Amino acid sequence: MNVMDKSTRFEDAAIKRNRAVGPLPDGHPEVKIGKVGVLLVNLGTPDGHDKKNMRRYLGEFLSDPRVIEWPKALWYPILYGIVLNTRPKKSGAAYAEIWNTELDESPLRTITRDQSEKLAKALSGHSSLVVDWGMRYGNPSIESRLQALKEKGCERILVFPLYPQYSATTTATVNDKTFDALMKMRWMPAIRTVPAYHDDPVYIEALARSIANHIASLDFEPERVIASYHGIPQSYFKKGDPYHCHCQKTSRLLNERLGWPEGKLMTCFQSRFGPEEWLQPYTDKTIEELAKQGVENIAVFNPGFVADCLETLEEIAGEGEEIFHEAGGKNFTHIPCLNATDEGMAVIETIIRRELGGWLID
């Protein structure tokens, strides 16, 4: 029996099982079953860049104990007494600079939707498969999308936290929210979650091609290329978070693939928050120092982000370039994230197909 015959039998069996359930007593609607769901999950986005929406979004994000590990008795008075009264205006102004005005949404929401739609198209040959997307913070929520997939008949769901490098502040909190949602379900689906893929050959290859293609389009040659990852506090790393190690391995494998001389590719960390010491070297300080040392041409990319967002577009492509030029640098370029490009979708599709093994027969 060939693979296509097996796939057909799997899908036919699902249809028969669905029909077998039939109408339930007491006026209950027909229960849909036999489907497999895929849920892409990214960090999150506010619904708007006004103060109200920013306060709601930041409140959810910064009250997550995986993100801020301080005791609530210490952190909450600062969060609700200071941070949420001052930061929404500043963050809202930053979002306004990158906002997708045509769709009235953040770029992260636009790109994540595009990734979901392209993945669904790539896997459209499987009638038993349903693809959806959601956000850890903001909308659409993980809980709402899991419920939607369940209502469409998904008895098995693969949750894909869209973070190449694992951290408790990202991957783990997506999984936390997923299982919190399942606790509210009487009839919950079987769940798988996608592990970190920081060293996956398809991911490294996609990054290498994206970088090489971008640099080939420039009229200058970058003397330094900075891999800027989102930072975490040093204390989290010392407690056992593998994130720093994952980032370093990604950079090492990427440099080997590109064949660059030692020192051309630099690993840095951005987006620090609060008084703690974070992973170093800091991206902004490094950009400034390079310019002061006489480095005229640099490129920066964000391998820890699968989609361009506030941290890549405003913080790096915007503020990063300003810092470089003000310190005396000449040419600065930001290399876009993989987004929904062919290279980016190859990574997502390859990992999804692998992780669906036994659930979806190719």
N, C-alpha and C positions, 0 to 999 in steps of 0.2 A: 504493500500500500504506500503510495507516494505522499509527500507532505501536504499537497493540496487536498487530497482525499481525507486526510486526518483533520485538517482545518474545517472542511465542510461538515464532517461528522460531528465535530465539537460544536459548531454553530447550530446545526440541525437539532442536536440533542438539547441545546439551550432553549430553542424555540418550543420543542415538545414539552419540556419541563414547565415552561411558562404557561402553555395552554392547559397543562394538566392541573395547575392550581385552580384555575377557573374563578368564578364569582364566589366570594365568601358570604357566609350567612349574615343576617341582620343588616343587610344593605351595604356592607363593606365593598369598596371597589376592588377590581381585579389587582392582584399583587404581581408586579413585574419582577422577573428574575432572569438569571442566565447571562447577565452582562458583566464585563470587566471594565473598571474605571481607571483612568489616569488623571491625577490631580497635580498640576504644576503649581508650586507655591513660592512666591518671592516675599521679600521683607515687608513691604507695605507702602501705602501712600495715603495722604489726606484726600478728602473729597473736593477740597477747594483750598485756596491759599489765604482765605480770610481768617481773622482771628479765631472765630468760633470753631471752624473746621480744624485749624492748626492745633488749637488747645485740646480738642477731642483726640486727635491723632497722637500728639505728643504725650498726652496723659496715658493712653493705652500703652504706648511704646516704652516710656520711661518708668512705668509702674511694674513692668515685667521683672520679676526677681532674677531671671536669667541674664538680663541686661545690666541692671544695677543690683549688685549683691549686698549692698549695705542693709543693715537692719531697718525695717520699716519705721521704727520709732525715731531713727535718726534721719532717714531719707525723706519720708513723706512730708514732714514740715517744710523741708527745703523745696521739694517738688511742688507742693500745692501752695506754699507761701511765697516762693520766689520764682522758680523756674517757669511755671505755667502762667505766671503773670508778666513775664518779660520775654521769654523765648519765642512764643507764637508770632509776635510781630516781626522779629528778626528772621525767623525761619520762613514765614509767609512771604517776606520780601524776596528771599532767595528763591523760593519756589516760583514766584511770579516771573522771574527772569528766564526760567526754562519751561514754563507752562505750555502745554499744547493747547493753544487758544482755539484752534479749529474744532477739537473734540471736547474742549473744556475739561481736561484731565492732565495728570502728570505723565511725563514720558514713560515712566516705569509701567504704568497701567496700560498705555498704548502698546508698548513693546511686548509685555507679558501676554496680552491678548493675541498679538500677532504670532507669537511663538506657539500658543495653544492652537490657533487655527491652522497654522502650517503643519504642526504635528498631526492634527486630526486628518488633514488631507493626505499626509504621507502614509498614514496607517488606515486609510479609508477602505482598504481591501478586506478588513475584518469587521463584519457587521455586528459582532459581539462587543466591540470596543467603543467606549465613550471617553472623550478627552475634555477636561475642564481646567480652570485655573482659579487661583485665589491668592489672598494676601494674609500674612501672619498678623499684621496690624492694619486696621482700616477695612475697606470693602473692595471686592467681595470677600467675606470672611471664610475661613477654613470650615467652620461649622456649617455655614449655609451651603457651601459647595459639596461637602460630604453628604448632606441631606438630599441635595438635588440629584447627586449620582445614585444614592440609594433609591430614590423614587423612580429613577429611570431603569431600575432593575440590576444595578451593580451589586453583585454579591462579593466581589473581590475588587479592592481598590489599591492601586500603587500610588503612594504619595511621594512626590519628588521635590524636596527642599532644594531650591536652585542656588546652592552654595557649593562651589568646587572644593573648598577647604572647610573641614569640620570645625565648628566652635560651639560650645554650649550656648553662646549668645545668639546663634543663628539656627543651625540644623536642629539642635536639641529642643529649642523652644517651639519650632514648627511641629516636631513630634509630640511635645507636651500638649499643644493645642489640639492636635489631631486626636489624641487619646482622651483628652477632656471631652471632646465632642462625642466620641464613641460611648462614653459613660452615660450619656443622656439617651442613648438609643436602646429600645427594647430588643430589636432585631438588628444587630450590628453586622456589617460586612467584614470579611477577612481583610487584613491590612498588611501591606509591605511598605517599607520606606527605603528610599534610595540612599546608599552610603556616600561618603565623600568620594570625589573622583579627581582629586588634585594631581594625581600621577597617571591618569588614564591616557594611553597613547593617543586616542582620538581627540582628547581635550588639548594636549600639548601640541599636536599637529595643527589643530584649528587656530590656536594662539599664534603659532609660528607663521602660518600662512597669512593671517590677518596683519601681523606686524610687518612682515616682509612686503606685502602688497601696499601697505600704507606708506612705508618708507620709500618704496620705488616710485611713488607718485609725487614725492617732494622735490623741490628744487635745491635742497640742501641735505647734507648727510649728518644725522645726529651724532655728536661725539659721545653722549651718554644717553642711555634709554632706562627710564625708571619704571620698575614694576611697583605700583603703589597699591597696597592692600589696605582694607579697612583695619584699623587698629583695635586692640583690646587692652585693658589694663594689665600691667606686668603681674599683678597679684593673681589674675586668673590663670596666666601661663604657669606660675609657680605652683598653683594648686593642681596642675595636671592637664590643663586644656592643651590639646595637640595642635592648635591652630598655627602657632608660630612655626612649628616643624613642617606642617603641610605647606605653608607659604614658601618656606626656604626650599623645599623639594620641588615645588612647581617651578620656581625660578632656576634651580639647578638643571632640571631636565630641559627646560626651555632654552637655556643658554647652550646646552650640549646640542640640541636640535638645530639651533641657528648657527652654531659654529663660531660664535663671537669670541674675541680675545678677552682675557680676564679683566674685569673692571668696567667693561662697556655697559653691561646690564647690572643695574643696582636694585636692591630690594629695600623698599621703604614702607612706612605705615602712616596713614592719615586719619582724620576725623576724630581726634581725641576730644574727650569731654570730661570736665570736672578737674579736681585738684590732684588726682592720682597720677603716678608715672605710668605711661603706656609703652607699648612695644616701640622700639627705636631701631634705626634712625627715623625721625619724623620727615614726612614728604616735603612739607613747606620749608622747613629749615634746610633740607638738602638742596632743594631747588635754588634757594637764596644763596647758599654757600657755593654751589657750582658756578653761578654767575659771577660771584665775587672773586672766584679763583681764575676767571678768564675763560671759562667754558662758554662758547657762544651759541651752540646749537644742541638742543635736547628734545627728547620725545618722552611722553609719559603715557602709560596705559594701565588699566585696572583689571588684572586677571582674576580677582576675587568677585567681580560683579559680572553676571551674565547679561545684564541689560543696563544701558545708560540711565542715570538717575541724578538726583540732586548732588550726590557725592562725587560723581564723575563729571557732570556737565557744569555745575556751578562752582564746586570746590576746586576741581583740577583744571578743566578747560577754561574756566573763568578766572578764579583767584590765583591759581597756580601760574598762569601766564602773566598776570599782572606782577606777581612777586618776582618772576624771572626777569622781566623787562626792567622793573624798577631797580633791580640789583645790578643791571648792566648787561644782561643777556640779550642776544640778538634774535635767534629763531627758536620758537617754541611750537610744538605740535602735540595735540592730544589724540591718541589712537583710540577710536571708538571701541566699545565693548563688542562682543560677538553678536549680541542682539538676535534678530531673526534672520541673519544672513545665512547663506548656504553653509558656511563653516560652522556657525553657531547651531543651526538646526541639525547638522550631522552629529554633533556631540549629543544633543538631547535625544535624538532618535536612536542612536546607537545604544546609549545607556538604557533607554526605555525598553527597547527590544530585548536586551540582555536580562534586565530585571523582571520582565514578564515571563521569563522561562518557565514552562509548565502550566502557565495560566493562559497564554495565547500562543498557539502553534503557528509558526511561520511557514 
